[in-house]
Amino acid sequence: MKVTFFGVGYVGLVQAAILADVGHHVVCVDVDQEKVDNLKKGIIPIYEPDLTPIVIENYQNGRLNFTTDAKSGVNHGEIQFIAVGTPPDEDGSADLQYVLAVAEMIATHMQGPKIIIDKSTVPVGTADKVSARVAEVLTSRGVSYAFNVVSNPEFLKEGSAVADCRRPDRIVVGTDSDTVADVLRELYAPFNRNHDRLIVMDIRSAELTKYAANCMLATKISFMNEIANLAERLGADIEAVRLGIGSDSRIGYQFIYPGCGYGGSCFPKDVQALIRTADAIGYQPEVLKSVEAVNYRQKEKLFAMISDHFSGELVGKTFALWGLSFKPNTDDMREAPSRVLMESLWAAGAKVQAYDPEAMQECQRIYGSRSDLALMETAEAALCDVDALVIVTEWQHFRAMDFDLIGDSMSEPVIFDGRNLYEPSRMRKHGITYYSIGRKMNGLKGAGCK
Ligand SMILES: NC(=O)c1ccc[n+]([C@@H]2O[C@H](COP(=O)([O-])OP(=O)(O)OC[C@H]3O[C@@H](n4cnc5c(N)ncnc54)[C@H](O)[C@@H]3O)[C@@H](O)[C@H]2O)c1
């Protein structure tokens, strides 16, 4: 099938590449000329495991192409995906300007019927707005072509996006047309062989499903962080509690890890956007507001622990930071807890020596060169002459650390672990003062578990 994607970001690029890989002919349109030029040279703008060879191979075999020319993109595809960003507006609601700009672009150039698919995460009612914008432009052109607007939200996870697109848990399709549902069934057939993963529903339900999914996951995280904060104060150990509740099949083990808050380009903005949607219709979303409030507080937790430990005297101190991306296996630092921590440390007069396996370039892009930030080549190098180590992202290879190195690199070794990677008893054995989230030893008023 002939498919066009508007927006080659984390979602558009991965989905486009995977659809091309199973035989569809895909053209990607983006407004970012540099990105398009780089993609044609095989330079992939994001870090996503297994993505690069798929993009390069399908570009070379002609099934995947990149352009900034919207007209040729619109002419190419019977199916037009909108996969542009929907960042938060000033009040936290989803900013639809990029989605509607693409709708206008499609309507400006279309010469025949089109299926227009909202792949971006958009509030309930957006398909109506896209339809209205397309109809308006067609009327102003004095033409009348049939078009359908479909909601087909994306559930891929950064870090395992390729695998998620190849083997999706479900493919949600919101449409009021059986014919269109059949077209999408054909498009996604290669991913649907083992069992039917396509769930067809009305458009508004599909739009809400995406927000409900992300808000449920964010709720699990904030809930667990709340319980961890209670455990700390009550002399309980959150790791034991996690195992105790995860074993209940109604609860499950996934997404109940306590930590230093959720980040990324989706959860924070989607929780906020659904709160604004609720506000706009006069409904008080109490749970969602609490989820957001708990997360704000949790993102400040590492700094509060550090400040307590050093009695607020952070001027001139240097901290090793392991992990900058908002989660492992991505270079994405949007809304990452590391940013809240670094900015607080800098404001308090401290310096940061950071290491991340993939997000160093992104960090450099965001913060540029500054005297209180050093990006180090290795995790070990980041430990040189520091006052403490802070773990912010649970990259796999941080799990097996050389504890002697920690002892050697700090006169009074101390670790603030925002991801509960280590056993407190092991830390004690190595003479390391260890702070983590909701573990029993944290209860000893700032004394760590030494
Ligand atoms: N990142 C994720 O893990 C993820 C997962 C599921 C859903 N989503 C949703 O998917 C959407 C896209 O997210 P993303 O992370 O891929 O965004 P992104 O910022 O990585 O990419 C968006 C791309 O759209 C391009 N763009 C902007 N205006 C354009 C226009 N008029 N025409 C063509 N291209 C244009 C930008 O240049 C950019 O390359 C968002 O709504 C997001 O909430 C993201």
The ligand as a Gaussian input file, in Angstrom:
#p B3LYP/6-31G(d) Opt

LIG

0 1
 N        7.777000       9.470000      21.572000
 C        6.995000       8.478000      21.961000
 O        7.431000       7.526000      22.624000
 C        5.537000       8.466000      21.601000
 C        4.778000       7.303000      21.796000
 C        3.431000       7.313000      21.450000
 C        2.840000       8.463000      20.953000
 N        3.610000       9.603000      20.795000
 C        2.943000      10.774000      20.235000
 O        3.288000      10.866000      18.865000
 C        3.420000      12.234000      18.463000
 C        4.805000      12.471000      17.891000
 O        5.750000      12.273000      18.922000
 P        7.316000      12.144000      18.622000
 O        7.967000      11.823000      19.912000
 O        7.530000      11.265000      17.448000
 O        7.629000      13.679000      18.200000
 P        8.982000      14.281000      17.659000
 O        9.077000      15.645000      18.223000
 O       10.111000      13.321000      17.853000
 O        8.748000      14.384000      16.066000
 C        7.835000      15.228000      15.472000
 C        8.311000      15.528000      14.066000
 O        7.303000      16.263000      13.370000
 C        7.940000      17.192000      12.535000
 N        6.974000      18.216000      12.111000
 C        6.467000      19.270000      12.804000
 N        5.593000      19.962000      12.052000
 C        5.529000      19.319000      10.857000
 C        4.789000      19.534000       9.676000
 N        3.934000      20.561000       9.560000
 N        4.968000      18.689000       8.651000
 C        5.825000      17.659000       8.745000
 N        6.555000      17.398000       9.837000
 C        6.410000      18.224000      10.884000
 C        9.088000      17.699000      13.381000
 O       10.081000      18.346000      12.596000
 C        9.567000      16.389000      14.023000
 O       10.557000      15.764000      13.205000
 C        3.093000      13.046000      19.722000
 O        1.741000      13.380000      19.700000
 C        3.393000      12.083000      20.852000
 O        2.667000      12.380000      22.001000
 C        4.933000       9.614000      21.096000

